[in-house]
């Protein structure tokens, strides 16, 4: 049995479906490669760098545990170019240790062989 490798467009379309439902861990489960890298801006007070599916998952879980109140979340439709796609993301929430913060970011993803191998955030 041959498994079809999804195109970047197909990955981005499914990503969009899950993102609109705020199913970020499902996105990780479904698409993140074992050696995925997650990169935030060098001077970010919120996040850092993680490499490997388990470490990237832990990075997300640690952040979610600190959220005490959600005020607003939204994600744009993906823009696709070659083996990359990006989305805009707006988050407004109260976070333990930071208070209420708003983040407007561009989230960039690289796809290889139907899997996300890189997520990079610009804010």
KOLKE-395916 format. One line per field, with one value per atom (N, C-alpha, C, O): residue number from 1; residue in one letter; atom name; x, y, z. Coordinates in steps of 0.2 Angstrom, whole numbers, plus 5000, padded with zeros to 4 digits. Layout:
BEGIN
seq = c(NUM,...)
type = c(A,...)
atom = c(CA,...)
X = c(X,...)
Y = c(Y,...)
Z = c(Z,...)
***
This chain:
BEGIN
seq = c(1,1,1,1,2,2,2,2,3,3,3,3,4,4,4,4,5,5,5,5,6,6,6,6,7,7,7,7,8,8,8,8,9,9,9,9,10,10,10,10,11,11,11,11,12,12,12,12,13,13,13,13,14,14,14,14,15,15,15,15,16,16,16,16,17,17,17,17,18,18,18,18,19,19,19,19,20,20,20,20,21,21,21,21,22,22,22,22,23,23,23,23,24,24,24,24,25,25,25,25,26,26,26,26,27,27,27,27,28,28,28,28,29,29,29,29,30,30,30,30,31,31,31,31,32,32,32,32,33,33,33,33,34,34,34,34,35,35,35,35,36,36,36,36,37,37,37,37,38,38,38,38,39,39,39,39,40,40,40,40,41,41,41,41,42,42,42,42,43,43,43,43,44,44,44,44,45,45,45,45,46,46,46,46,47,47,47,47,48,48,48,48,49,49,49,49,50,50,50,50,51,51,51,51,52,52,52,52,53,53,53,53,54,54,54,54,55,55,55,55,56,56,56,56,57,57,57,57,58,58,58,58,59,59,59,59,60,60,60,60,61,61,61,61,62,62,62,62,63,63,63,63,64,64,64,64,65,65,65,65,66,66,66,66,67,67,67,67,68,68,68,68,69,69,69,69,70,70,70,70,71,71,71,71,72,72,72,72,73,73,73,73,74,74,74,74,75,75,75,75,76,76,76,76,77,77,77,77,78,78,78,78,79,79,79,79,80,80,80,80,81,81,81,81,82,82,82,82,83,83,83,83,84,84,84,84,85,85,85,85,86,86,86,86,87,87,87,87,88,88,88,88,89,89,89,89,90,90,90,90,91,91,91,91,92,92,92,92,93,93,93,93,94,94,94,94,95,95,95,95,96,96,96,96,97,97,97,97,98,98,98,98,99,99,99,99,100,100,100,100,101,101,101,101,102,102,102,102,103,103,103,103,104,104,104,104,105,105,105,105,106,106,106,106,107,107,107,107,108,108,108,108,109,109,109,109,110,110,110,110,111,111,111,111,112,112,112,112,113,113,113,113,114,114,114,114,115,115,115,115,116,116,116,116,117,117,117,117,118,118,118,118,119,119,119,119,120,120,120,120,121,121,121,121,122,122,122,122,123,123,123,123)
type = c(X,X,X,X,X,X,X,X,X,X,X,X,X,X,X,X,X,X,X,X,X,X,X,X,X,X,X,X,X,X,X,X,X,X,X,X,X,X,X,X,X,X,X,X,X,X,X,X,X,X,X,X,X,X,X,X,X,X,X,X,X,X,X,X,X,X,X,X,X,X,X,X,X,X,X,X,X,X,X,X,X,X,X,X,X,X,X,X,X,X,X,X,X,X,X,X,X,X,X,X,X,X,X,X,X,X,X,X,X,X,X,X,X,X,X,X,X,X,X,X,X,X,X,X,X,X,X,X,X,X,X,X,X,X,X,X,X,X,X,X,X,X,X,X,X,X,X,X,X,X,X,X,X,X,X,X,X,X,X,X,X,X,X,X,X,X,X,X,X,X,X,X,X,X,X,X,X,X,X,X,X,X,X,X,X,X,X,X,X,X,X,X,X,X,X,X,X,X,X,X,X,X,X,X,X,X,X,X,X,X,X,X,X,X,X,X,X,X,X,X,X,X,X,X,X,X,X,X,X,X,X,X,X,X,X,X,X,X,X,X,X,X,X,X,X,X,X,X,X,X,X,X,X,X,X,X,X,X,X,X,X,X,X,X,X,X,X,X,X,X,X,X,X,X,X,X,X,X,X,X,X,X,X,X,X,X,X,X,X,X,X,X,X,X,X,X,X,X,X,X,X,X,X,X,X,X,X,X,X,X,X,X,X,X,X,X,X,X,X,X,X,X,X,X,X,X,X,X,X,X,X,X,X,X,X,X,X,X,X,X,X,X,X,X,X,X,X,X,X,X,X,X,X,X,X,X,X,X,X,X,X,X,X,X,X,X,X,X,X,X,X,X,X,X,X,X,X,X,X,X,X,X,X,X,X,X,X,X,X,X,X,X,X,X,X,X,X,X,X,X,X,X,X,X,X,X,X,X,X,X,X,X,X,X,X,X,X,X,X,X,X,X,X,X,X,X,X,X,X,X,X,X,X,X,X,X,X,X,X,X,X,X,X,X,X,X,X,X,X,X,X,X,X,X,X,X,X,X,X,X,X,X,X,X,X,X,X,X,X,X,X,X,X,X,X,X,X,X,X,X,X,X,X,X,X,X,X,X,X,X,X,X)
atom = c(N,CA,C,O,N,CA,C,O,N,CA,C,O,N,CA,C,O,N,CA,C,O,N,CA,C,O,N,CA,C,O,N,CA,C,O,N,CA,C,O,N,CA,C,O,N,CA,C,O,N,CA,C,O,N,CA,C,O,N,CA,C,O,N,CA,C,O,N,CA,C,O,N,CA,C,O,N,CA,C,O,N,CA,C,O,N,CA,C,O,N,CA,C,O,N,CA,C,O,N,CA,C,O,N,CA,C,O,N,CA,C,O,N,CA,C,O,N,CA,C,O,N,CA,C,O,N,CA,C,O,N,CA,C,O,N,CA,C,O,N,CA,C,O,N,CA,C,O,N,CA,C,O,N,CA,C,O,N,CA,C,O,N,CA,C,O,N,CA,C,O,N,CA,C,O,N,CA,C,O,N,CA,C,O,N,CA,C,O,N,CA,C,O,N,CA,C,O,N,CA,C,O,N,CA,C,O,N,CA,C,O,N,CA,C,O,N,CA,C,O,N,CA,C,O,N,CA,C,O,N,CA,C,O,N,CA,C,O,N,CA,C,O,N,CA,C,O,N,CA,C,O,N,CA,C,O,N,CA,C,O,N,CA,C,O,N,CA,C,O,N,CA,C,O,N,CA,C,O,N,CA,C,O,N,CA,C,O,N,CA,C,O,N,CA,C,O,N,CA,C,O,N,CA,C,O,N,CA,C,O,N,CA,C,O,N,CA,C,O,N,CA,C,O,N,CA,C,O,N,CA,C,O,N,CA,C,O,N,CA,C,O,N,CA,C,O,N,CA,C,O,N,CA,C,O,N,CA,C,O,N,CA,C,O,N,CA,C,O,N,CA,C,O,N,CA,C,O,N,CA,C,O,N,CA,C,O,N,CA,C,O,N,CA,C,O,N,CA,C,O,N,CA,C,O,N,CA,C,O,N,CA,C,O,N,CA,C,O,N,CA,C,O,N,CA,C,O,N,CA,C,O,N,CA,C,O,N,CA,C,O,N,CA,C,O,N,CA,C,O,N,CA,C,O,N,CA,C,O,N,CA,C,O,N,CA,C,O,N,CA,C,O,N,CA,C,O,N,CA,C,O,N,CA,C,O,N,CA,C,O,N,CA,C,O,N,CA,C,O,N,CA,C,O,N,CA,C,O,N,CA,C,O,N,CA,C,O,N,CA,C,O,N,CA,C,O,N,CA,C,O,N,CA,C,O,N,CA,C,O,N,CA,C,O,N,CA,C,O,N,CA,C,O)
X = c(5004,5000,5004,5009,5003,5007,5003,4997,5007,5004,5005,5011,5000,5001,5004,5002,5009,5012,5008,5007,5006,5002,5006,5012,5003,5007,5007,5003,5011,5011,5004,5001,5000,4994,4989,4984,4989,4985,4986,4982,4993,4994,4992,4989,4992,4990,4982,4980,4979,4972,4969,4965,4972,4970,4973,4969,4978,4981,4976,4974,4973,4968,4962,4959,4959,4953,4955,4950,4960,4962,4963,4961,4966,4968,4962,4961,4957,4951,4947,4942,4948,4945,4950,4948,4955,4960,4963,4964,4964,4966,4974,4976,4978,4985,4989,4993,4987,4990,4989,4993,4983,4981,4985,4987,4986,4991,4998,5000,5000,5007,5006,5011,5001,5001,5000,5003,4997,4995,5001,5002,5004,5009,5016,5021,5018,5025,5029,5028,5035,5040,5044,5043,5047,5050,5056,5057,5059,5064,5062,5066,5056,5053,5057,5059,5058,5061,5055,5052,5056,5051,5055,5059,5055,5059,5055,5051,5056,5053,5059,5065,5057,5062,5067,5065,5073,5078,5077,5079,5074,5073,5066,5064,5062,5056,5056,5060,5051,5051,5046,5046,5043,5038,5040,5039,5044,5045,5053,5056,5055,5062,5062,5058,5067,5069,5067,5069,5064,5064,5065,5063,5068,5069,5067,5068,5063,5061,5053,5051,5050,5042,5041,5036,5044,5042,5044,5040,5050,5052,5047,5045,5045,5040,5034,5031,5031,5025,5025,5021,5031,5032,5032,5029,5035,5035,5028,5026,5024,5017,5013,5009,5014,5010,5012,5008,5018,5021,5017,5015,5017,5013,5006,5003,5003,4995,4994,4989,4998,4997,4997,4994,5001,5001,4996,4995,4991,4986,4980,4978,4979,4973,4967,4961,4967,4961,4962,4967,4957,4957,4952,4947,4955,4951,4949,4944,4953,4952,4958,4964,4956,4961,4958,4952,4963,4961,4967,4972,4965,4971,4968,4962,4972,4971,4971,4974,4969,4969,4977,4980,4979,4986,4988,4984,4994,4997,5002,5007,5002,5007,5012,5010,5018,5023,5028,5032,5029,5033,5032,5026,5037,5036,5035,5036,5033,5031,5024,5021,5021,5015,5015,5019,5011,5011,5004,5000,5003,4997,4998,5003,4993,4993,4990,4985,4992,4989,4988,4993,4983,4982,4979,4975,4983,4981,4981,4985,4975,4974,4972,4967,4977,4976,4979,4984,4977,4981,4985,4983,4991,4996,5000,5002,5000,5004,5011,5014,5012,5019,5020,5025,5015,5016,5010,5010,5004,4998,4995,4995,4991,4987,4992,4995,4992,4997,4993,4988,4995,4992,4998,5003,4998,5003,5000,4995,5003,5001,5007,5012,5006,5012,5011,5005,5016,5016,5019,5025,5016,5018,5020,5016,5026,5029,5030,5033,5028,5029,5032,5031,5037,5040,5038,5038,5036,5034,5039,5041,5040,5044,5041,5040,5040,5037,5031,5029,5027,5020,5020,5015,5026,5026,5029,5033,5027,5030,5037,5037,5042,5049,5051,5056,5047,5049,5043,5039,5043,5038,5042,5046,5041,5045,5040,5036,5041,5036,5039,5045,5036,5038,5033,5028,5035,5031,5035,5032)
Y = c(4994,5000,5006,5007,5011,5017,5023,5024,5026,5032,5038,5039,5042,5048,5053,5055,5056,5062,5068,5070,5072,5078,5084,5084,5088,5094,5099,5099,5104,5110,5113,5115,5113,5116,5112,5115,5105,5101,5101,5101,5102,5103,5109,5109,5114,5121,5121,5124,5118,5118,5114,5117,5109,5105,5109,5109,5112,5116,5122,5123,5125,5130,5127,5131,5122,5119,5118,5120,5115,5114,5120,5121,5125,5131,5135,5138,5135,5139,5136,5139,5130,5126,5126,5123,5130,5131,5124,5123,5119,5113,5112,5109,5116,5117,5110,5108,5107,5100,5095,5091,5095,5091,5092,5087,5098,5100,5097,5094,5098,5095,5087,5084,5084,5076,5074,5069,5078,5076,5078,5074,5083,5085,5086,5087,5087,5089,5083,5077,5084,5079,5078,5082,5072,5070,5075,5076,5078,5083,5090,5094,5092,5098,5103,5102,5109,5115,5120,5122,5123,5129,5135,5134,5140,5146,5152,5154,5156,5162,5167,5166,5174,5179,5179,5177,5180,5180,5183,5180,5189,5192,5191,5195,5186,5185,5183,5179,5187,5186,5180,5177,5177,5172,5165,5160,5164,5158,5158,5163,5152,5151,5146,5146,5142,5138,5131,5129,5126,5119,5115,5117,5109,5105,5098,5095,5095,5088,5088,5093,5084,5084,5084,5088,5080,5080,5087,5090,5090,5096,5102,5106,5102,5107,5106,5111,5100,5099,5102,5105,5100,5103,5110,5113,5114,5121,5124,5128,5121,5123,5121,5126,5115,5114,5118,5120,5120,5124,5131,5134,5133,5140,5140,5144,5135,5134,5134,5137,5130,5130,5137,5138,5142,5148,5153,5158,5151,5155,5155,5150,5161,5161,5164,5162,5167,5170,5171,5174,5169,5171,5177,5177,5182,5188,5188,5190,5185,5184,5181,5182,5177,5173,5173,5172,5174,5173,5171,5173,5168,5166,5167,5165,5170,5171,5165,5160,5165,5159,5159,5164,5153,5152,5156,5156,5158,5161,5156,5154,5153,5147,5150,5153,5148,5149,5143,5142,5140,5134,5129,5127,5127,5123,5126,5123,5132,5136,5139,5140,5140,5144,5148,5146,5153,5157,5159,5159,5161,5163,5169,5169,5173,5179,5176,5173,5178,5176,5182,5185,5183,5188,5184,5180,5186,5183,5188,5193,5188,5192,5188,5185,5188,5184,5186,5190,5183,5185,5179,5173,5180,5174,5175,5181,5170,5170,5173,5170,5177,5180,5186,5189,5187,5192,5197,5203,5195,5199,5198,5193,5203,5203,5205,5211,5201,5203,5202,5198,5206,5205,5203,5207,5198,5196,5196,5193,5200,5200,5197,5200,5191,5188,5185,5184,5184,5180,5173,5173,5168,5161,5158,5157,5156,5153,5146,5144,5142,5134,5132,5134,5127,5124,5117,5113,5114,5108,5104,5106,5098,5093,5086,5084,5083,5076,5076,5071,5081,5081,5082,5082,5084,5085,5092,5095,5095,5102,5101,5097,5104,5103,5109,5109,5114,5121,5125,5126,5128,5133,5139,5138,5145,5151,5157,5158,5160,5165,5172,5173,5177,5184,5188,5189,5192,5196,5201,5206)
Z = c(5000,5000,5000,5004,4995,4995,4998,4997,5003,5006,5002,5000,5000,4996,5001,5006,4998,5002,5000,4994,5005,5004,5001,5003,4997,4994,5000,5005,4999,5003,5003,5009,4998,4997,5002,5005,5001,5005,5012,5016,5014,5021,5024,5029,5020,5022,5023,5027,5018,5019,5025,5028,5027,5033,5039,5044,5039,5044,5045,5051,5040,5041,5044,5049,5042,5045,5053,5057,5055,5062,5066,5071,5063,5066,5068,5073,5063,5064,5070,5073,5072,5077,5084,5089,5083,5088,5091,5096,5086,5087,5085,5081,5089,5088,5089,5086,5094,5096,5091,5089,5088,5083,5076,5073,5075,5069,5071,5066,5077,5078,5077,5074,5080,5079,5072,5070,5068,5061,5056,5052,5057,5052,5054,5050,5061,5063,5062,5064,5058,5057,5064,5069,5065,5071,5073,5078,5067,5068,5067,5066,5068,5067,5072,5077,5069,5073,5074,5070,5080,5082,5084,5089,5080,5081,5083,5079,5088,5090,5089,5089,5089,5089,5094,5100,5093,5097,5104,5109,5104,5110,5113,5118,5111,5114,5121,5124,5125,5132,5134,5139,5129,5129,5128,5131,5122,5119,5117,5117,5116,5113,5108,5103,5107,5102,5105,5110,5100,5102,5096,5090,5097,5091,5093,5098,5088,5089,5091,5095,5089,5090,5097,5099,5102,5109,5112,5116,5110,5113,5111,5115,5105,5102,5105,5107,5106,5110,5117,5119,5120,5127,5128,5132,5123,5122,5122,5126,5118,5118,5124,5126,5127,5133,5139,5142,5139,5145,5144,5149,5138,5137,5138,5142,5136,5137,5145,5147,5148,5156,5159,5164,5156,5159,5157,5160,5152,5150,5156,5157,5158,5163,5161,5164,5155,5152,5145,5143,5141,5134,5132,5135,5128,5127,5119,5117,5115,5108,5104,5106,5099,5095,5088,5087,5083,5076,5072,5074,5066,5062,5055,5053,5050,5044,5039,5042,5033,5029,5027,5027,5025,5023,5016,5012,5016,5010,5008,5012,5002,5000,4995,4990,4996,4991,4991,4996,4986,4985,4991,4991,4995,5000,5007,5012,5007,5013,5013,5007,5019,5019,5026,5030,5026,5032,5033,5029,5040,5042,5047,5050,5047,5052,5058,5057,5064,5070,5075,5076,5078,5083,5089,5089,5095,5101,5106,5107,5111,5116,5122,5122,5127,5133,5139,5138,5144,5151,5152,5152,5154,5154,5161,5163,5165,5171,5171,5166,5175,5174,5169,5170,5165,5160,5160,5158,5163,5163,5156,5153,5154,5148,5143,5143,5137,5132,5125,5125,5120,5113,5109,5109,5105,5100,5093,5092,5089,5082,5078,5078,5075,5072,5065,5063,5062,5056,5058,5061,5056,5057,5051,5046,5050,5044,5045,5050,5040,5040,5034,5028,5035,5029,5029,5034,5023,5022,5018,5012,5020,5016,5016,5022,5011,5011,5015,5018,5014,5017,5025,5028,5027,5035,5036,5032,5041,5043,5047,5052,5044,5047,5051,5054,5050,5053,5054,5050,5060,5061,5064,5069,5061,5064,5065,5060,5070,5072,5072,5074,5069,5069,5072,5070,5077,5081,5085,5088)
***
